[in-house]
Amino acid sequence: MEQHMLEKSTTRKVTLRLIPFLFLCFFISILDRVNISFAALQMNEDLGFSNAVYGLGAGIFFLGYFLLEVPGSAIMTRIGARRWISRIMISWAIIAILMAFVTEPWQFYTARFLLGVAEASFYPCMVYYLSGFFQSKHHAKAIAAFMLAIPGANAVGAPLSTFLMQINWLNLAGWQWLFILEAVPALVLGIICFFYLDDRLEDVKWLKPEEKNWLLDVTQKEKEAKQQVKHYTFAQALKDRDVLILSAGYFCWMFGYYGINMFLPTLSQSMSESLSISTQGLGWLLGLMYAIAMVAMILVGNHSDKKNERRWHVAACLTTSAIAMIASSYVAESNIILSFVLLTIALCGAFGAYSPFWAIPPSFLTESAAAGAIALINSIGNLGGFFGPYAVGYIRDTTGSFTMSMIFLGISMILSSLIIIFLVKQSGKAVSRIAEKKLGKSS
């Protein structure tokens, strides 16, 4: 009973110390990454950008992200997460502000590419960092808690962005102020991060000695249990079979996810015109859709931890998302309200898959190997974020409709679910049993 109380109090302290702050950092990251989708409602017309130009610019962010993701994570394991996360946030804030002053397609492409380079390795740093402070059985909930920033940033960002776009100060358009004002928090948090975070569990001073010793003992035994299954270095993890397959599955998923996410405001605006919804009203509607997706994300993460199962949760979410996405495009002309309901279900599925998916790599890899694997999966997967928006923009310009784009994106997400179910072998269950035996012997 004493051990149970110690576990409860320690986990609570770690959660309260890390999750709110990392959530806020990640929230701003996602806000600065996807606010381009709202800026496009004004920017494309002001600058004369076609759907194809916008789609390429929106997606090229992920090309820069891909190139520095693995090298950035390697640097992080050497200098510490605290310094590296701080550097990332400050540099991306500066580039995000410069986004407000692009006038030509090549400037747009360059700024988005550099923004991807600046932000690269941010997400794997966060996942890697959290894995050092939580037991494996709490990974999905911990990841889900800070990853709520993804739908959360969209939920808040939708009405916030459409509101900021109405500002016209100092001869700058609303979309320009959108980039400037939403980048400032990243600059502030980047400075705070350097002083707030600890690089390792051994360095913390905000846990009682008995809490710190208990958590160090538990995480060390879990590390040993994982190493009985696979003991990899950073470089060896990059060649692991399951890591490469997870990368392929994540690529197909992100192809579909970012294809719809980057064009959702544009798609929704064309749909909502028949309902006479204002731009600000559209922002609130999209915010509500993303808020519902947040609830789905929490429920899926908790259920995945309760059942100690990851792959089927991911596959079920992605398949549901794909079917709803395709169905929404077919009913858009006859029933706008139903189409929005289906788009909301599609978002719930796409976001719900996140926490069980990212609980898989730390379940069979440790320390630098986990950092390398997470970075590789994220970098290759996010290449889908480059191809998806461009494909949607190109198909939309070619066919004059979003329907074929939605079918294309839906097929990609279904392919992702099939890859994860039938090809990925690691699920974390075997490792969990070994860890439990070790912990049982020591208690």
Phi, psi and omega per residue, in radians:
M1 nan -0.680 3.140
E2 -1.112 -0.716 3.106
Q3 -1.102 -0.690 3.136
H4 -1.095 -0.750 3.134
M5 -1.166 -0.642 3.111
L6 -1.139 -0.761 3.091
E7 -1.058 -0.780 -3.088
K8 -1.120 -0.814 -3.109
S9 -1.188 -0.678 -3.132
T10 -1.176 -0.809 3.140
T11 -1.084 -0.668 3.127
R12 -1.117 -0.786 -3.132
K13 -1.115 -0.768 3.137
V14 -1.091 -0.755 -3.135
T15 -1.071 -0.830 -3.105
L16 -1.188 -0.547 -3.133
R17 -1.311 -0.740 -2.968
L18 -1.748 -0.790 -2.968
I19 -1.082 -0.841 -3.135
P20 -1.035 -0.731 -3.107
F21 -1.208 -0.809 3.133
L22 -1.162 -0.604 3.057
F23 -1.024 -0.820 -3.111
L24 -1.113 -0.731 3.109
C25 -1.088 -0.809 -3.117
F26 -1.208 -0.595 3.088
F27 -1.002 -0.846 3.141
I28 -1.159 -0.628 3.100
S29 -1.046 -0.860 -3.132
I30 -1.163 -0.669 3.124
L31 -1.035 -0.804 -3.130
D32 -1.280 -0.360 3.138
R33 -1.406 -0.702 -3.015
V34 -1.853 -0.026 3.130
N35 -1.125 -0.258 3.056
I36 -1.050 -0.542 -3.106
S37 -1.175 -0.530 3.091
F38 -1.501 -0.672 3.095
A39 -1.017 -0.552 -3.109
A40 -1.040 -0.449 -3.132
L41 -1.073 -0.500 3.074
Q42 -1.911 -0.756 -2.999
M43 -1.040 -0.782 -3.094
N44 -1.013 -0.715 3.139
E45 -1.259 -0.752 -3.118
D46 -1.086 -0.688 -3.059
L47 -1.748 -0.069 3.115
G48 1.275 0.579 -3.131
F49 -1.501 2.336 3.044
S50 -1.391 3.003 3.081
N51 -1.068 -0.648 3.139
A52 -1.171 -0.747 3.105
V53 -1.102 -0.810 3.123
Y54 -1.096 -0.796 -3.124
G55 -1.043 -0.704 3.124
L56 -1.173 -0.746 3.133
G57 -1.152 -0.715 3.106
A58 -1.107 -0.684 -3.081
G59 -1.424 -0.453 -3.047
I60 -1.171 -0.315 2.989
F61 -0.871 -0.748 -3.033
F62 -1.334 -0.328 3.044
L63 -1.213 -0.795 3.059
G64 -1.120 -0.680 3.105
Y65 -1.033 -0.767 -3.112
F66 -1.084 -0.746 -3.013
L67 -1.167 -0.571 -3.072
L68 -1.892 0.010 -3.053
E69 -1.077 -0.965 -3.114
V70 -1.226 -0.841 3.074
P71 -1.002 -0.691 3.133
G72 -1.106 -0.700 3.122
S73 -1.182 -0.617 3.087
A74 -1.122 -0.728 3.095
I75 -1.101 -0.726 -3.128
M76 -1.036 -0.712 -3.134
T77 -1.160 -0.361 -3.132
R78 -1.589 -0.737 -3.050
I79 -1.743 -0.206 3.122
G80 1.796 2.550 -3.080
A81 -1.147 -0.615 -3.079
R82 -1.027 -0.906 -3.122
R83 -1.151 -0.718 -3.040
W84 -1.248 -0.727 3.104
I85 -1.113 -0.702 3.102
S86 -1.065 -0.794 3.133
R87 -1.069 -0.758 -3.130
I88 -1.025 -0.853 -3.030
M89 -1.164 -0.709 -3.131
I90 -1.169 -0.753 -3.097
S91 -1.214 -0.690 -3.132
W92 -1.239 -0.529 3.104
A93 -1.089 -0.751 -3.134
I94 -1.110 -0.781 -3.122
I95 -1.206 -0.639 3.118
A96 -1.078 -0.636 3.095
I97 -1.158 -0.690 3.136
L98 -1.145 -0.374 3.098
M99 -1.019 -0.455 -3.083
A100 -1.212 -0.236 -3.009
F101 -1.999 0.277 3.073
V102 -1.306 2.541 3.105
T103 -2.290 -0.375 -3.101
E104 -2.077 2.708 3.107
P105 -0.943 -0.731 -3.099
W106 -1.141 -0.577 3.075
Q107 -1.212 -0.701 3.083
F108 -1.052 -0.845 3.129
Y109 -1.070 -0.781 -3.094
T110 -1.111 -0.789 -3.122
A111 -1.117 -0.746 3.132
R112 -1.161 -0.679 3.101
F113 -1.088 -0.823 -3.129
L114 -1.165 -0.563 3.070
L115 -1.108 -0.701 3.080
G116 -1.124 -0.723 3.101
V117 -1.077 -0.767 -3.115
A118 -1.130 -0.678 -3.064
E119 -1.517 -0.200 -3.080
A120 -0.936 2.421 3.127
S121 1.348 0.009 3.131
F122 -1.090 -0.875 -3.097
Y123 -1.146 -0.867 3.102
P124 -1.063 -0.542 3.060
C125 -1.062 -0.726 -3.116
M126 -1.162 -0.810 -3.132
V127 -1.128 -0.792 3.112
Y128 -1.043 -0.771 -3.114
Y129 -1.077 -0.816 -3.126
L130 -1.131 -0.612 -3.109
S131 -1.112 -0.355 3.111
G132 -1.487 -0.107 -3.080
F133 -2.096 -0.044 -3.123
F134 -2.261 2.588 2.967
Q135 -1.130 2.711 -3.119
S136 -1.011 -0.640 -3.073
K137 -1.200 -0.257 3.113
H138 -1.815 0.045 -3.048
H139 -1.055 -0.853 -3.061
A140 -1.094 -0.707 3.120
K141 -1.173 -0.720 -3.140
A142 -1.137 -0.763 3.125
I143 -1.136 -0.752 3.136
A144 -1.084 -0.633 -3.091
A145 -1.106 -0.807 -3.137
F146 -1.465 -0.393 3.099
M147 -1.373 -0.122 2.983
L148 -1.052 -0.276 3.097
A149 -1.088 -0.464 -3.103
I150 -1.169 -1.046 3.060
P151 -1.202 -0.518 -3.129
G152 -1.106 -0.754 3.121
A153 -1.118 -0.633 3.089
N154 -1.264 -0.659 -3.136
A155 -1.126 -0.785 3.118
V156 -1.397 -0.661 -3.075
G157 -1.143 -0.533 -3.115
A158 -1.084 -1.024 3.103
P159 -1.195 -0.592 3.132
L160 -1.131 -0.799 -3.110
S161 -1.140 -0.747 3.132
T162 -1.173 -0.500 3.065
F163 -1.237 -0.819 -3.120
L164 -1.110 -0.477 -3.137
M165 -1.220 -0.171 3.101
Q166 -1.555 -0.091 -3.133
I167 -1.380 2.400 3.059
N168 -2.409 1.420 3.137
W169 -1.907 2.599 2.980
L170 0.894 0.641 3.121
N171 1.082 0.421 3.056
L172 -1.898 2.445 -3.121
A173 -1.291 2.889 -3.140
G174 -1.026 -0.721 -3.116
W175 -1.141 -0.480 3.102
Q176 -1.265 -0.740 3.084
W177 -1.144 -0.536 3.082
L178 -0.996 -0.856 3.132
F179 -1.128 -0.739 -3.064
I180 -1.186 -0.913 -3.031
L181 -1.218 -0.538 -3.141
E182 -1.454 -0.119 3.110
A183 -1.612 -0.447 -3.075
V184 -1.018 -0.762 3.124
P185 -1.015 -0.576 3.122
A186 -1.115 -0.664 3.120
L187 -1.115 -0.775 -3.132
V188 -1.168 -0.830 -3.118
L189 -1.157 -0.565 3.112
G190 -1.076 -0.659 3.108
I191 -1.252 -0.763 3.138
I192 -1.081 -0.695 -3.094
C193 -0.935 -0.696 -3.086
F194 -1.052 -0.555 -3.089
F195 -1.730 -0.328 -3.013
Y196 -1.570 -0.719 -3.051
L197 -1.487 2.696 2.983
D198 -1.872 2.518 -3.106
D199 -1.194 -0.667 -3.066
R200 -2.401 2.810 3.088
L201 -1.037 -0.622 -3.132
E202 -1.091 -0.375 -3.055
D203 -1.573 -0.192 -2.993
V204 -1.229 2.562 3.115
K205 -2.118 0.046 -3.082
W206 -1.727 0.102 3.010
L207 -1.896 2.580 3.023
K208 -1.159 2.679 -3.115
P209 -0.938 -0.735 -3.120
E210 -1.205 -0.592 3.099
E211 -1.206 -0.785 -3.140
K212 -1.102 -0.770 -3.140
N213 -1.141 -0.709 3.114
W214 -1.079 -0.817 -3.112
L215 -1.161 -0.667 3.080
L216 -1.087 -0.724 -3.136
D217 -1.148 -0.781 -3.118
V218 -1.126 -0.848 -3.101
T219 -1.168 -0.574 3.105
Q220 -1.175 -0.726 3.131
K221 -1.182 -0.638 3.075
E222 -1.166 -0.639 3.105
K223 -1.094 -0.752 3.116
E224 -1.120 -0.667 3.126
A225 -1.119 -0.730 3.127
K226 -1.146 -0.658 -3.103
Q227 -1.230 -0.339 3.021
Q228 -1.185 -0.493 3.114
V229 -1.521 -0.896 3.130
K230 -2.585 2.205 3.091
H231 -2.078 1.677 -3.026
Y232 -2.017 2.675 2.913
T233 -1.530 3.078 3.098
F234 -0.964 -0.882 -3.073
A235 -1.173 -0.695 -3.126
Q236 -1.136 -0.598 -3.136
A237 -1.106 -0.500 -3.114
L238 -1.196 -0.304 -3.119
K239 -1.863 0.042 -3.121
D240 -1.125 2.435 -3.098
R241 -0.991 -0.891 -3.086
D242 -1.188 -0.574 3.090
V243 -1.102 -0.773 -3.137
L244 -1.168 -0.669 3.132
I245 -1.221 -0.704 3.062
L246 -1.062 -0.624 3.103
S247 -1.104 -0.757 3.133
A248 -1.136 -0.741 3.121
G249 -1.124 -0.690 -3.135
Y250 -1.207 -0.587 3.083
F251 -1.044 -0.861 -3.124
C252 -1.116 -0.656 3.118
W253 -1.134 -0.871 -3.106
M254 -1.178 -0.509 3.061
F255 -1.003 -0.843 3.141
G256 -1.281 -0.727 -3.061
Y257 -1.130 -0.910 -3.096
Y258 -1.301 -0.433 3.057
G259 -1.049 -0.746 3.132
I260 -1.430 -0.675 -3.046
N261 -1.120 -0.748 -3.100
M262 -1.253 -0.364 -3.126
F263 -1.920 0.010 -3.053
L264 -1.041 -0.792 3.092
P265 -1.062 -0.725 3.122
T266 -1.136 -0.780 3.111
L267 -1.089 -0.788 -3.106
S268 -1.176 -0.617 3.122
Q269 -1.093 -0.750 3.133
S270 -1.171 -0.572 3.114
M271 -1.299 -0.654 -3.015
S272 -1.410 -0.182 3.139
E273 -1.031 -0.600 3.132
S274 -1.227 -0.338 3.113
L275 -1.695 0.015 3.136
S276 0.991 0.759 3.106
I277 -1.543 2.295 3.115
S278 -1.257 2.942 3.108
T279 -1.057 -0.745 3.109
Q280 -1.150 -0.684 3.096
G281 -1.116 -0.665 3.085
L282 -1.096 -0.676 3.104
G283 -1.054 -0.758 3.112
W284 -1.155 -0.660 3.123
L285 -1.115 -0.811 3.116
L286 -1.135 -0.648 3.096
G287 -1.060 -0.709 3.103
L288 -1.126 -0.710 3.128
M289 -1.068 -0.770 3.133
Y290 -1.231 -0.562 3.097
A291 -1.120 -0.699 3.076
I292 -1.112 -0.656 3.103
A293 -1.118 -0.571 3.073
M294 -1.069 -0.761 3.132
V295 -1.083 -0.763 3.119
A296 -1.060 -0.677 -3.134
M297 -1.095 -0.739 3.120
I298 -1.130 -0.811 -3.094
L299 -1.104 -0.755 -3.141
V300 -1.160 -0.755 3.127
G301 -1.057 -0.781 3.123
N302 -1.135 -0.730 -3.127
H303 -1.184 -0.645 3.109
S304 -1.102 -0.745 3.099
D305 -1.166 -0.717 -3.117
K306 -1.078 -0.720 -3.119
K307 -1.558 -0.122 -3.071
N308 0.909 0.817 -3.108
E309 -2.398 2.411 -3.060
R310 -2.077 -0.916 -2.934
R311 -1.072 -0.803 -3.096
W312 -1.202 -0.543 3.062
H313 -1.116 -0.760 3.119
V314 -1.089 -0.862 -3.077
A315 -1.097 -0.742 -3.139
A316 -1.096 -0.732 3.139
C317 -1.127 -0.804 -3.084
L318 -1.188 -0.670 3.126
T319 -1.150 -0.759 3.088
T320 -1.039 -0.767 3.141
S321 -1.064 -0.781 -3.109
A322 -1.099 -0.823 -3.121
I323 -1.092 -0.770 -3.136
A324 -1.149 -0.657 3.141
M325 -1.102 -0.822 -3.138
I326 -1.154 -0.754 -3.126
A327 -1.098 -0.641 -3.103
S328 -1.089 -0.619 -3.123
S329 -1.237 -0.514 -3.122
Y330 -1.373 -0.485 -3.108
V331 -1.720 -0.020 -3.048
A332 -1.005 -0.690 -3.076
E333 -1.350 -0.498 -3.076
S334 -1.684 -0.508 -3.081
N335 -2.600 1.626 -3.077
I336 -1.114 -0.725 -3.103
I337 -1.101 -0.789 3.105
L338 -1.090 -0.653 3.128
S339 -1.078 -0.724 3.099
F340 -1.173 -0.638 3.081
V341 -1.079 -0.776 3.128
L342 -1.146 -0.657 3.078
L343 -1.120 -0.629 3.088
T344 -1.134 -0.729 3.082
I345 -1.100 -0.681 3.107
A346 -1.076 -0.722 3.106
L347 -1.157 -0.706 3.122
C348 -1.029 -0.756 3.132
G349 -1.172 -0.788 -3.108
A350 -1.105 -0.700 -3.141
F351 -1.411 -0.589 -3.116
G352 -1.077 -0.475 -3.095
A353 -1.301 -0.303 -3.008
Y354 -1.029 -0.977 -3.003
S355 -1.141 -0.778 3.095
P356 -1.149 -0.589 3.126
F357 -1.113 -0.846 -3.061
W358 -1.389 -0.063 3.004
A359 -1.457 -0.198 -3.102
I360 -1.272 -0.934 -3.076
P361 -0.996 -0.819 3.137
P362 -1.196 -0.172 -3.123
S363 -1.352 -0.311 3.135
F364 -2.323 0.092 3.104
L365 -2.314 2.676 -3.098
T366 -2.210 2.754 2.984
E367 0.764 -2.188 -3.044
S368 -1.113 -0.538 3.108
A369 -1.120 -0.729 3.101
A370 -1.128 -0.716 3.120
A371 -1.072 -0.767 3.135
G372 -1.138 -0.741 -3.129
A373 -1.135 -0.802 -3.139
I374 -1.080 -0.718 3.141
A375 -1.124 -0.759 -3.123
L376 -1.145 -0.819 3.133
I377 -1.024 -0.787 -3.098
N378 -1.193 -0.670 -3.109
S379 -1.228 -0.835 3.114
I380 -1.147 -0.755 3.141
G381 -1.048 -0.727 -3.086
N382 -1.305 -0.140 2.941
L383 -1.081 -0.478 3.037
G384 -1.081 -0.512 3.069
G385 -1.211 -0.355 3.050
F386 -1.406 -0.840 -3.060
F387 -1.330 -0.626 -3.076
G388 -1.032 -0.995 3.138
P389 -1.065 -0.663 3.135
Y390 -1.129 -0.726 3.133
A391 -1.089 -0.741 3.136
V392 -1.098 -0.814 -3.139
G393 -1.085 -0.735 -3.126
Y394 -1.161 -0.813 -3.137
I395 -1.129 -0.680 3.126
R396 -1.106 -0.758 3.123
D397 -1.183 -0.573 -3.092
T398 -1.353 -0.771 -3.039
T399 -1.720 -0.340 -3.085
G400 1.335 0.201 -3.100
S401 -2.486 2.670 3.084
F402 -1.560 -0.154 -3.024
T403 -1.057 -0.875 -3.132
M404 -1.102 -0.600 3.100
S405 -1.099 -0.774 -3.119
M406 -1.126 -0.664 3.089
I407 -1.100 -0.783 -3.136
F408 -1.057 -0.795 -3.132
L409 -1.181 -0.688 3.138
G410 -1.107 -0.736 3.103
I411 -1.068 -0.684 3.130
S412 -1.086 -0.705 -3.125
M413 -1.259 -0.605 3.063
I414 -1.139 -0.698 3.083
L415 -1.062 -0.687 3.098
S416 -1.052 -0.782 -3.132
S417 -1.116 -0.650 3.121
L418 -1.174 -0.705 3.117
I419 -1.075 -0.799 -3.071
I420 -1.212 -0.642 -3.138
I421 -1.274 -0.832 -2.957
F422 -1.669 -0.285 -3.072
L423 -1.969 -0.515 -3.137
V424 -1.377 2.230 -3.118
K425 -1.630 -0.661 -3.070
Q426 -1.324 2.305 3.070
S427 -2.231 -0.147 3.141
G428 1.662 -0.258 -3.041
K429 -1.178 -0.839 -3.108
A430 -1.075 -0.736 3.128
V431 -1.112 -0.696 3.132
S432 -1.078 -0.685 -3.138
R433 -1.146 -0.708 3.125
I434 -1.104 -0.775 -3.126
A435 -1.078 -0.730 -3.127
E436 -1.106 -0.664 3.105
K437 -1.108 -0.750 3.138
K438 -1.103 -0.772 -3.132
L439 -1.156 -0.626 3.136
G440 -1.135 -0.666 3.139
K441 -1.180 -0.571 -3.061
S442 -1.453 -0.286 -3.068
S443 -1.527 nan nan
